[in-house]
Amino acid sequence: MEWSIQEIARKAGTTSRTLRHYGDLGLLAPSRLGSNGYRYYDQDALVRLQRILLLRELGLSLPAIKGVLEGQRDTAVALRAHLRLLEQEQARIGRQIASVRTTLHKTQEGRELMAEEVFDGFDHTAHEREVTERWGREAYEKGDRWWRSLGEEGRAAFLGEHEAIARDWGRAREAGVRADSDEAQEIARRHCAWLSSSSKEPSRSYVIGLGEMYVADPRFGKNYDRYGDGTAAFVRDALTIYAGRRLSD
């Protein structure tokens, strides 16, 4: 199935001129040109346009979007990264809505406000206390500075890399690969390289502890078990072996 440029512009809430501009920049080529010179778009083009619009909403410039699209050839991985960002934003906006609703009710009733209620959802530091308790204040502040410095493009790429690693963990487990095999240990190496994106190479104890957390804490385990039950445990086992062989404290 395919759609004309006018149909796509109307459904996407944009204009034909904008779509032609995207085409001129090499962002969105039509799937074919009709005999009358009209542009037509197929399903793959629709998916690409969705990604462009999502990245625009995240504040990326058109040149930056082109770079992201060229660097993320696996559409499924890219869309999962987008989805996670959108879900995080949805949760944050939900907290803001609840915060504003509480403020409205309490001011109307003349009740005292709590600062935590007024500003809930207005930043990204929801896990500040937990990280500080686990690894110290310095670790949180360092990670916070690094995350802020990435920008939306860097954050999408970081999450996209994790999606690719998690998917490969699931495939390896489903194929019956052993945790100590060369294949699993290579994924473990990539996983640790991803962990070191924000700092130096992780320590043995850190990686082993993180692997245990993947199994013990469902908030983290679901990132792997959604690729098949038992994947989080497989990740833990492979990371433990890798850390014991390759990392130091």
Order of alpha helices (4+ residues) and beta strands (2+ residues): beta-alpha-alpha-beta-beta-alpha-alpha-alpha-alpha-alpha-alpha-alpha-alpha-alpha-alpha
